[in-house]
């Protein structure tokens, strides 16, 4: 959708666009998801982006479609990976906390909750290293080298 493209071009989050336009974050999510906005929403967005309402209303056709560059796609992908990591980390903290509470309430004398904490913790560390591209053994560069190698091309 054109609203998402315009927002990304300015480097704004949905929350920032919400504050600038006076629309709710949920409304912006719906508009970016393809739901047709009302006239008042269009006017608010047009004012924020400093364009005509008509430019926001038009559906991009196949010849004049707004394209997302490869660089923008890569950034969007990395942001999603980081978001997924934080979601995973939040789940980990909540579940492991609950397991420790259960462990202490049952009072078995043996702290068994360390085992799932350590096992899942290894997965969290791996996910974090991948999301933040600290150790990227099998990333795009590796893939490209392997493809070129198998096709018999030199890099």
C-alpha positions, 0 to 999 in steps of 0.5 A: 500500500502507498501509505506503508511505502511513504511511511518507510521512506520517511523512516517512521514507525506506525506509532510515529505516523499515528502520533503525527496523523492523529489516527490510531495505530490499529487504523494505520495497520488496517490501511497498510493491510489493504483496508480502504480508509475513510475520507477523514483518515485520508485527509489526515494522512495526506496532510502528514505526507504533504500530498494530495488526498487523490494521490493517496486514494489512487490504487497503484497500477501495474505500470506505475506501482510503487516498488520497494527496493532490495535494500528496503526489503532487506531492512524490513526483513531484519526488523522482522527478525529482531521483532521475532527474537524479542517475541521469542525472548518474552515467551522464554522469560514468562514460561521459565519464570512460571516453571521456577514458580511451579518448581518452588511451590511444589517444593521437591527439593530439586531445582529441575527448572534449570534444565528447560531454562538452559536448553531453551536458553541455548535456542534464545542465544542462537536466535539472537545471534542470528537476528542481530547478524552477529554470527551469520554463517549461513547468511546471504553471502554464504548462499551466494558463494555456494550457488556460484560454486555449484554453477561453476562461476568465479566470484 
